[in-house]
């Protein structure tokens, strides 16, 4: 599995990185799935069950700025 392209603008273009540490991003993988880079907030987000959501032991909840998703919208296919 490998990343094949970024969706949306770069974190530098969006002003969501200092260039020193990691940056929020959305990537398309070679199998058509997506990967999200963000800050791990699994321990802070609290109980997800009221939303019908669950986080498996091998999963993490990550925080990604709204601007990152809005900028990626044009690159996400309708189907």
QUISUL-V740997 format. One line per field, one symbol per residue. ss: DSSP state (H for helix, E for strand, C for the rest). burial: # if it has 16 or more other ideal C-beta (glycine too) atoms within 10 Angstrom, else .. A space follows every 50 residues. Layout:
ss=???
burial=???
This chain:
ss=CCEEEECCCCHHHHCCCCCCCCCCEEEEECCCCEEEECEECHHHHCCCHH HCCCCCCCCCCEECCHHHHHHHHHHCCCC
burial=......###.#..#.#......######.......#.#............ ..........#..#..##..##.......
